Amino acid sequence: MTIFMFLFFVCVLIQPLWSATLPQVRKSIALPDLYEASIAELQAGLSAGHFSSVDLVKAYFARIEEVNLKGPALRAVIETNPSAIATAEALDIERKTQGPRSALHGIPILLKDNIATIASEGMNTTAGSFSLLGSVVPDDAGVVKRLRKAGAIILGKANLSEFAEFRGNLASGWSGRGGQSTNAYFPNADPCGSSSGSGIAASIGLVAVTLGTETDGSITCPSSHNNIAGIKPTVGLTSRAGVIPISEHQDTVGPMARSMTDAAIVLSIIAGPDPNDNFTLAQPPVVPDFTQALKNDALDGKRIGVPRRVFLDATDTDISTAFEEALAVLRGLGATIVDPADLPSADEILASNNETVVLDVDFKVQLNNYYAGLKSNPSGVRSLADLIAFNNDNPSLEEPLGFTDQSILIESEATDGFTSAYFSSLAADRELGGALGIDAALQAHDLDALVLPADGFTTVPAVPLGFFSDNVTIGRAGPETVYPAPGVPFGLSFLGTAFSEFDLVGFAYAYEQKTRTRLARKAFPAAIPKTQLIDVVMFTQ
C-alpha cells in the first residue's frame, strides 16, 4: 500500500547560533553552532578557511562521544569511520587546489547501517545484526558512490531497528549490535524506526546530514519523532544497489536532515539511474535540482487534499490540534484545502494483507541473494534460515531479555517464492495504493498533493508539526522506551503521485519557512552535545 506514497518531512529552517569567542587572531569570526548548522553555513566556513573538513570530522566525533554511549546513551551511532579524517584531509587539499566538487564537498554524512560501504575503509555493514559483523561487501552502495563522487565524507554508520524492523515484534530503534537507541527530546523516548539512529543523529547535530531507508514508514516516522526534515523518495528515484533489502518493490533511500533545504541538496546528489538497480531506469530522464523547488510561495494557488477516512480516525488530541492549525497555515500560504479528500481504497488498505504477503516473499528471496553475494561472512550465515538459527544460537548477542522475537523472519522463511498468490497481492498492492488510492484522490478532486499528520493508521507521513504537551500521559513503547512523552515531536507529510518530489519538496519548504517548528523546542539538556568547532579549531591554531 505504500509503493506510491512519497512523503516529505519538513522540519525547520535553521537559524545559525554562533559560538562565543575564537582564538585571539580570529575573535571576529563567528562559527556555526553544530546543533543547527546547515550545509550552506558549513560550506561558507570551509570556503573562507575558518575551519577545515578535518576540524568538522573531529568536532562531530567528539559530539558523538559525548552522548552516544556516555551521558544519556542515545545509541544513535553503531560505529564511526576510521578513514574519515584521512578522507577529510584529502578533500581539504582538493578544495584549496581545485575548488569544491559540489555542495557536499567536505561535508560529513552518516549512513544507516544497512547501506554498504567497502570493508577496506574500516566499517561494517550489518543492518544491526551480529550475523553480518565482519562481512565483506562486493562494492559501495549506489548512493554511496554518488556521495563520494560529490566529495562527501562518510562519518560512520547509524543504529537502526535490526534488519530495518523486519525481524519480529521488537521495539523501534533496537538492534543487537547497537542496542536500544532513544530520542533526544525526552529521556528514553521512542525514536521510531527503522532509521532511528539517522533521525537522532541529525536532530542534535552529531553530523551534518544523514541517510535513511524506508519500506513502510522508516524515514518518515523517525523524521517525525526527531523533529527533522526527511524525504521518502519514489521507489526507483534513488538506487538500492548495495542496500540490505526487504523488498525491491517498496525499499527506497532518502535524506534526513535538519531542514528541507539540506534534504533537497542531498536528494539532488543521490537521485538518478543506476545500472545495478533496474527500477531506477524507469525514472524520468532528467533528475531535477530539487533546491530549485525551495520557494516560499510554492503553495500559492495549489489544491491540497485531506484524506481523513482511516488515516485520521484515531489521532491523538495534541496531533489533531496541531494538524488543524497546520491546515490554517496552508490556507494562509495561498493553498485551497479540500477536506475531506478521501482515498477510495482507504478501508481496503486497512483490511488488506497484501503488503505482508509481498514483503515476506521478497525479503526471503532478496536477503538470501544478499548473503550469497558477500565476498565473505565470518559468522557463516548465508541464508535467512541460517540467520534464524544464528540468533537462537547466540542469545546473549541477538536475543537479550525483551528482544527475543523473530516472528517476521520465521514467517518469511516459510514462504514458497513467487506464487500466483504473491503476484495477485503485488498487483492489488499497487492498485490500492495508486490507481484506487493516492492517484484516485488526486484526480477526483483536482489536487496537487495530499497532507496528513504523521501518526494514525498510516505509518508513512511526517514533518515537524509540533510537540506533545508537557502534561501528556507517558505511554510504554518497548521494554526500555516510552511514547508519547512530554516534548516529543510529531510531524506533517505531503503526499503525491510517483516522481512528484519536486513539487512536494516545495510545499514542505514553504510550510517549514512559515512555521519554523523545529526551532520551537530543543532536545533535553543532557542530550545536547557541548563540543563546538571552536573547541577543535583552538587546538589546531
N, C-alpha and C positions, 0 to 999 in steps of 0.2 A: 504493500500500500504506500510505501514511501518512495518508490522508484522515481516518481515525477515531482517530488517535493523539494523545492530549492529554497533554503532558508537563510536569512541573513540577519546577523545579530548586530545590532547597534549597541554600542555601549556608551561611549563617551568621547567627547573631544578632550584632548589632553592639554591642559594648561600647564606650561612649564613652571615648576617651582625651582628656585635656584639655591645652590649651596652658598654658604656664607662667605668665607674668606679663602683665598688661594695663597700660595707662597708669595713672598714679597714681590717677585718680578711679575706676578700675574694677579695682583689684587683686584684689578678692574674687570677681570674676566669672569663671567657667570657661567657655571657648568650646569647642565640639565640634571634635575632630580630624577634618578633612575626609577623611582616608583611610577612616574608618569611619562618618562622621556619618549618622545616619538622618533620614528626613523628620520624624519627631516631634521629634528634638533640634533640627533646624534651625527648625522651626515654633516651638518653645518660645523659642529665642533671638530670633527675629524678633518674636514677640508681646511679649516682655519688653523689646524695644528694645536688646538687647545688640549687635545688628548689624542691618543692613538687607539687603534683596534686592540693592541696588546693591553692597554690600560682598561679598555672596556671588558675584555675577557677576564682579566684579573678581578675587576670590580664585581662582575656577575658571579664568578666563582666564590668570592668572599661572601656575597649576599646569600648564595645557596648554602654555604657552610653555616651561616648564622641560624637559619630557620628550617633547614631540611630535615636533619636528624637531631639537631640540638633545639633548645628552647621549645617552641610549640610543636616541633617534629611534624611538619606538614607532609613530609614524604612525597614531595612533588617530583623529585628528580631521582631516577634509578642510578644513573652514572653520568659523570662528566667526561669530556673528550680529552685524553692526554695529549692529543696533537693540536688542540685548539690554539695554544699560544704560538706554536711554530707556524701554523697557518696564518694567524693574525700578523706575525712579523713579516711574512712574505707579502701579504696584502698591503701592509703599511708601506713597504718599499715600492710596490707596484703603484700605489696611489701617488707617491712622490715623483715617480719616473714616467708614468704613463697616464695617470688620472684614474678615476673610479670607473669600474665596468658598468655599474648600474646603481640604482637607489639602495641596493642591498650590499654594496661593496664594503667589506669590513664589518658588517653587522652580524652579531651573534644570533643564532636561532636554535631553538630546542625542538627536537623531533619526538613524537610519540614513539614508544619502544616497539612498535610493530612496523616501523619504516626502516628498511635495510640500509646499512652503511657497511662499506668494505671492512673486513676484520683487521686488515693491516693498519688501519687508522687507530685501532686500540679500543673500539667499543663493541658491545654485543648488540644483537637484535633478537629479542626473546619473547615479545608480547607479554612480558612479566613472568614468564614460566621458566623454572629451572631446567625443564626438558630441552631448552634451546640455549642454555648457557654454554658459551664457547663454540657455538656452531659457526661455520664459515659460509657466508652467503656468496653466490657467484658474482654479484655486482651491486653497486649502489642502486637504490630505488630510482625510478624515473624522475620523481620530483626532486630527489637529492642531487641528481646530475644537473638539473636546471638551476638549483640553488648554488651549487659550486661554480657553475659557469657564470653566474651573476656576481660571484665574489662573496657570497655569504659564508659565515663561519659556523660550522656545526658545533654547538656548545656542549651537547650531550643528549641524553635520552630521558624522556619524561615518563613517569609512572602512569599506569592505566589500569582499568579493570581488566583482569587477566583474560587473554585472548579476546580482547575488545568486548568483554561482557558476554561472551558466548561459551561459558564453561558450565554454569549452573546458577542456582538461586543464591547468589553471593552479593554482598554489599558493593555498591558502586565505589570505584577507586581503590579496590584491594587487588593486589597481585602477590604471588608467592615471593618473588624477588623484591618487590618494592614495599610490601606491607600495606597498611591502610592509609592512604592519603586523605587529607582533610582540608576543608575550606578555610580560607584565611579571614573570613568575616565573622565567624563565631567559633569558639573552641570546639573541635571535634564535629563540626557540621559536615553534612554530606556534600562533597564537591560535584556530585553527579558524574556520569561516565558515558562512554568509556574513556574519553580523552581527558581524564581527571587532572593528571599532572600538568598537561599543557594549559588547562584553564587556570589552575592555581598559580603556576609559574608566571604566566602573563599578567595575572591580576595584581601582583605585588612587585613586579619588576625584577624577577630573577633572571630575566633575559629580555631582549628587545621584542621578539615575536616568537610564536610557536606554530607548529603544525599539528593538527589532529586528523583523525579519520572518522568517518561516520558510515554506519549501515542503517541505523534507525535511531537517531537522536544523539549520537555520540560526539558531535561537535556542538550542536545546538543546545543541548541540556547543560553541559559544563560551561558553555559560554554564558548561559542564563544564570546559573548558580554562582558564577565567579565574577559577575559584573564586567564582562569584557565583550568585545565585538568578535563575531565569528561568521564565517561564510561556509555553508554546506553546499558545494557546487553540484550542478547536474552531473549524474553519472556519465563519465566519458569526457568531461571537461579537463580533468587532471588525471594523470597516469596513476594506475595502481600497481604497475610492474614493481616487484620487489617489496610489496606490502604484504605482510602476513594476512591471509584473506579470511573473510566469512563468506561473502557472495559477490561474484563478479557483476551480478545484476543490481546490487544496491551499494556496494562499497564505493566510497569517494574520499578524496584527500582535500583538506581545506585549511585556510589560515585562521588562527585565533590570536587576537591582539587587543591592545587597549583602546583602539579607535578604528572606525571604519576606514579611515584613510590608510592606516598601516596594513589592514587586512586587504584592501584593494591593491596596494603596492605588491604584496606577496602573491596574491592571486594572479596578477598580471604576469608574474615571472614563472609560476609553476604550471599555469594552464597551457594547453597545447597538445598536439598529437605526439604519440609515442609508438613506434612500430612494435614495441613489446607489449602493448595493450591495445588490442584491435577495437575496443569500444571507443577509444579516443579518435579513431579515424573517421567516426561518424559525426564529429562536431563541426560547426560552421567553419568555413575555410580560413577566416581571419579571426585571430584572438584579439579582442579589443583591449585597449589600455583602460582598465577599469577605473583608474584615477580620473579619467575624463568624465566619469559619471558623478563625481563629487560636487554637486551643485546644491546650494541652499534652497533653490526654487524647484527642485526636482519633483515635488508633489503637486505643484500648482497645476490645476486643471485635470488631475488624474482621478480615476474612479477606483476606489479601494473597497473591497467587499469583506464582510464579517461572516464567516461560516460558523454560526452559533451551534447548530444542532450537533450533538455528540461531543464536539470539541470544547464546548463551554458549559456542558451540563453539570460538571462537578468542580467548579473553580473556587479556590479559597477567597475569602472576603477581601483580604488585602490585595490580592491579584486582581480580582474583579473591579475593585475601586480604581486601582491604578490603570487598568485597561480602559475603562470608560473615560478617564482623564486623558489617556493617550489618543483616543478617538477624537476628543475635542481639539487636541493639539494638531492632529492631522487635518481636521477641518480648517483650523486657523492657518495652516500652511497651504490652503487652497484646494485640498482634496475634497471630492464628493464621497461621502461614506454611504455605501449601500448595505443596509443592515435590516434583516439578515440576507446573506447570500450563501445559502447552504449548499454543501456538496450533495448532489443527488444520491451518491453512493455511501453517504456517511454511516447509515445504520448497517449496511452490508460490510463496510470496512471494519466496524466494531465487532461484528459477529464472525467475520471471516477467519479461517485458519490458513489461508493461502500463503501468507508470508512465512509462517513457521515451516510449512512443507518445503518451500523453495530454499529457505536458509539452511535447514537441516541437511538437505541433499547437497547443496552447493558446498557447504562447509567441509563435509567429509571428503568429497572429491578434490576440492581445491587445496585443503590442508595436506592431504596425502601427497599431492603434486608438489607442494611447497617443501615438505620434508624430503621428498625424493630428489629435489633439485639442489639441495645443500651440498657443498663440497665435502663437508664433514660435520658430524654432530657427536661430541663426546658422550652424551647420555645414551646413545644407541637408539633413541626414539626415531622411527622412520614412518610412522603412520598414526592415525587417530587412535587405533586400538592400542598401539604402544604407549601413547600419551596417557590414556586412561589407566593402564597398568603402572606406568611410571609414577603417577600421582598416588596411587594406592600403595605403591612400594616405598614411597618417600613422604610419609605423612608429616614428618617434622618440617619439611620444606613446603609441601603443597597442600596439606590438609590439617592445618592447626585448628584448634577448637574454635568453632563458629564459622569456619571457612572450608568445610569438607565437601560441599555439594559438587557433583559432576553430572547432574541430570541432563543438561543440554548436550554435553559431549556423548553421553550414553545414548540419548535419543537420536543424535546424528549418526552415530556408528551403526545403529540398527536400520538405517535406510538402505534402499536397494538400487540407488542410482537413478538415472534419468528415465523414469517410467512414464506412462501416459498420465498418471495422476500428477506427477511433477509438472509436466508441460501444461496440463489443464490449470493447475494452480498458478503457474507463471503467467499464463495468458490472462487469467482472471485478475491477478495482482496488478498487472499493467493497466487493465481496463478500469478497475475500480479506482485506482489512483489517478489515472489520466483522463481518458475519454469520458468516463462517467463520474469523475471526481473533480480535481482542480480545473482541468480544461473545460469541463462542462459548466462549472460555476462561472468561470471567467467569461465564457461565450454567452451564457444565458443572460448575464447582467452587464455585458459590455465593459468588463473590468480590466484594469491594468495590473492588479495584484490583489491578493487576499492578505489579511492581517489577523493575527491571533496572539494571545498571551502564551508564554512558554509552557505553562502547566495545564493540567486537564488530561483528557484521554489521549490527546496527541503527545507523542514524545519528541516531536521534532522542532516545533517553533521556539524561538527565543531571541531577545536583545534587551540590554539594560532598560528596564521599565520602572523598577522600584525596588523597595526593600521590605521585608517583613517587619511589622511593628514591634516595638520593644516589649510589648505585653503579649505577643503571640504565644500560644501554648506550644511548648517544645515537644516534638514528636520523636519517635525512635525510627531510625533509618536502617541501622545494621548493628551488629554486636558492639561496635565501637563508635558509631556515628549517629547524629541526630538531624532531623529535618521535619517540619520547618523549625527555625530558630530565630531569635531577635537579630535583625540587621542583615540576615542572609539575603542576597539579591535574587531577583527574578526578572525574566526578560520578555521581550516582544519579538515577533517574527513577521517578516514579509515573505509571502509565498507566491510563486508564479509558475508559468509553464516552462518546459525544457529550454535551457540555454537563454533564459531571460535575466541572467545575473546582472548585466549592465544596468538595466532599469531598477532592479531591486536594490542594488548597491546604492544607487542614487536616492531611492526612497528612504532607505535606512540612514544614510548620511544626513539627509535633510532633517529627519526626526532627531537624530543624535545631536546635531548642531543646535537645534532649538531647545532641547531639554537638558543636555549635558548631565544626564542622570548619573553617570559614573562618578562625577566629582562630588555628588551629594553625600557620600559616605566612604570612609576608608576602612581597611581591614582593622581587626582588633590590634592594639598596640604591640603586643609581643610578636605578632606575625609580620610586622613591618621591619624589613632589614634596615640596619643603620648605615652600612657601608655605602659611600658615595664616591664618585670619580675623584673628588678632591683628595680622598684618603689614599688613593692609588697614585695619583699624579704627584702628590707631595713627596713620595718615596722615589720618584723617577727623575726629580729635578737635579 
